[in-house]
Amino acid sequence: MGPVTEGLSRLDDADVKAISVYIASRMRPAGGVTRPVIAITDNAQGAAKNHVLGGQLFQGACAGCHESGAPMSRQARASLSTVSALKADDPRNVIQALMQGISPPAGKGPYMPSFADNLTDEDLAAILAYSRARFTDEPAWKDLDATVAAIRKENAKQ
């Protein structure tokens, strides 16, 4: 799957959506019911308007890898609109990813650095609120600031 993921990372969101629509149309189960297609969401203007600090921090810390068309986005990084942790009801996994970073499988491929030492709890919560508003159709997480602070405390004890 690694080479497939890397190859697909070079496509823009419209091409990925077209491929997923095609594959979904070919995978009809008995009875002809189609499976849902993964939606590519990117509400950049609305998110930037409603989450100014988060948008600014995203541009500085995240856009080099995760902005559509960014040089690093071509290195097997999926669109953030496909990241399940960003769509989850509980933000804990995506908070941990920002704080601890993500290592590539078997040490090969792109990684995400840790931001725990570079960003405050307020900064992390702002980026996450912006990212959720921009890349998903899910409602805002409740008590995100408190959850970020609690996870930082938990990580400090370990």
C-alpha positions in Angstrom: 0.0 0.0 0.0 3.0 2.4 0.5 3.6 2.9 -3.2 -0.1 3.4 -3.8 -0.4 6.0 -1.1 2.7 7.8 -2.3 1.4 7.8 -5.9 -2.0 9.1 -4.9 -0.4 11.8 -2.8 0.7 13.4 -6.0 -2.9 13.9 -7.2 -5.0 16.9 -6.4 -8.2 16.6 -4.3 -10.5 16.6 -7.4 -8.7 13.6 -9.0 -8.7 11.7 -5.7 -12.5 12.3 -5.4 -13.0 11.2 -9.0 -11.1 8.0 -8.4 -13.1 7.3 -5.2 -16.4 7.9 -7.0 -15.3 5.5 -9.7 -14.2 2.8 -7.3 -17.3 3.2 -5.2 -19.4 2.7 -8.4 -17.6 -0.5 -9.2 -18.0 -1.9 -5.6 -21.8 -2.2 -5.5 -22.8 -4.9 -3.1 -25.7 -7.3 -4.0 -28.9 -5.3 -4.3 -27.2 -2.4 -6.0 -26.8 -0.2 -2.9 -23.8 2.0 -3.2 -21.3 2.7 -0.5 -20.8 6.3 0.7 -18.0 8.2 -1.0 -15.3 10.0 1.1 -16.1 13.7 0.8 -13.1 16.0 0.3 -13.9 19.1 2.4 -12.0 22.3 2.3 -13.8 25.3 3.8 -10.7 27.5 3.8 -12.4 30.9 3.7 -15.0 30.1 6.3 -12.5 28.5 8.7 -10.0 31.4 8.3 -12.8 33.9 9.0 -14.1 32.2 12.1 -10.7 31.0 13.4 -8.2 33.7 12.7 -5.5 32.7 15.1 -5.8 29.0 14.1 -5.6 29.9 10.4 -2.5 32.0 11.0 -0.8 29.3 13.0 -1.8 26.6 10.5 -0.1 28.7 7.7 3.1 28.9 9.7 3.3 25.4 11.2 1.2 23.1 9.0 0.6 24.5 5.5 4.1 23.6 4.2 3.0 19.9 4.4 -0.8 20.0 4.4 -1.9 22.9 2.2 -3.1 21.8 -1.2 -0.3 22.3 -3.7 2.4 22.8 -1.0 5.8 21.3 -1.9 5.7 18.8 1.0 2.1 17.8 0.2 3.4 15.7 -2.7 5.3 13.3 -0.4 2.6 10.8 0.5 0.6 13.1 2.8 -3.1 12.6 2.6 -5.5 15.6 2.5 -6.5 16.5 6.1 -10.1 16.0 5.0 -9.5 12.3 5.0 -7.9 12.1 8.5 -10.3 10.1 10.7 -8.9 11.6 13.9 -9.9 15.1 12.8 -13.5 13.8 12.2 -13.7 11.9 15.4 -16.1 12.9 18.2 -13.2 12.9 20.7 -10.2 15.1 19.8 -7.6 13.1 21.9 -5.9 11.3 19.1 -5.4 14.3 16.9 -4.2 16.3 19.9 -1.6 13.5 20.6 -0.6 13.6 17.0 0.2 17.3 17.2 1.9 17.0 20.5 4.0 13.9 19.8 4.3 13.9 16.0 3.9 10.9 13.8 6.7 8.6 12.7 6.6 6.9 9.3 6.0 3.2 9.1 9.3 1.3 9.3 11.2 4.5 9.3 10.6 5.3 5.6 8.6 8.1 4.2 7.4 11.4 5.5 6.9 12.1 9.2 5.2 14.8 11.2 7.2 16.6 13.9 6.1 17.1 17.4 4.8 20.5 18.2 4.5 20.1 22.0 7.6 22.1 22.7 6.9 24.8 20.1 3.2 25.6 20.6 1.2 26.5 23.6 -2.0 24.8 24.6 -3.9 27.8 23.2 -2.0 27.5 19.9 -2.7 23.8 19.6 -6.4 24.3 20.3 -6.6 27.1 17.8 -4.9 25.0 15.0 -7.2 22.1 15.8 -10.4 24.2 15.9 -9.4 25.8 12.5 -8.5 22.4 11.0 -11.8 20.8 12.1 -13.8 23.7 10.7 -11.8 23.7 7.5 -11.4 20.0 6.6 -14.5 18.5 8.1 -18.3 19.1 8.2 -18.3 18.0 11.9 -19.3 20.4 14.7 -16.7 22.1 16.8 -15.2 20.0 19.7 -16.4 21.1 23.2 -13.9 22.1 25.8 -11.0 21.8 23.4 -8.7 24.1 25.4 -9.3 22.0 28.5 -8.7 18.7 26.7 -5.4 20.0 25.2 -4.2 21.1 28.7 -5.2 17.8 30.3 -3.4 15.8 27.6 -0.2 17.9 28.0 -0.4 17.2 31.8 -0.8 13.5 31.2 2.1 13.4 28.8 4.3 15.3 31.3 3.7 12.6 33.9 4.9 9.8 31.6 
